[in-house]
Amino acid sequence: QVQLVESGGGLVQAGGSLRLSCAASGRTSSTYAMGWFRQAPGKERDFVAAISRSGGITDYTDSVKGRYTVSRDNAKNTVYLQMNSLKPEDTAVYYCAARGPYARGTSTYSGGYAYWGQGTQVTVSA
């Protein structure tokens, strides 16, 4: 089992920045491909960004390209999501997720992830 804990959410004005962290614990002897998703009230959980096991491959949904950066520090079992130029439409609960130990590559689908954090709220005011 892998436990994921997000932190770093909060309230920020439009144009501001936040950095989310996702700390993994438990069976972390294997490195997992990781992803970030978000869910706004009344909407489905949507893919935001993903990063491969080594960190060499990243993927983003179009709406955050150029504004968000996903990275990881495997020595610290932590994944980050740097969010710049935030917009009100970025407001959501942000979740990090880990793929299973045998999964290959990244995934943009929530079903491709085996472990989920509890989420952290990001609110961007106009």
Stockholm file with secondary structure:
# STOCKHOLM 1.0

chainA/1-126         QVQLVESGGGLVQAGGSLRLSCAASGRTSSTYAMGWFRQAPGKERDFVAAISRSGGITDYTDSVKGRYTVSRDNAKNTVYLQMNSLKPEDTAVYYCAARGPYARGTSTYSGGYAYWGQGTQVTVSA
#=GR chainA/1-126 SS CEEEEEECCEEEETTCCEEEEEEEEESCSSCCCEEEEEECTTSCEEEEEEECSSSCCEEECGGGTTTEEEEEEGGGTEEEEEECSCCGGGCEEEEEEECCTTCCSCCSSGGGCSEECCCEEEEEEC
#=GC SS_cons         CEEEEEECCEEEETTCCEEEEEEEEESCSSCCCEEEEEECTTSCEEEEEEECSSSCCEEECGGGTTTEEEEEEGGGTEEEEEECSCCGGGCEEEEEEECCTTCCSCCSSGGGCSEECCCEEEEEEC
//
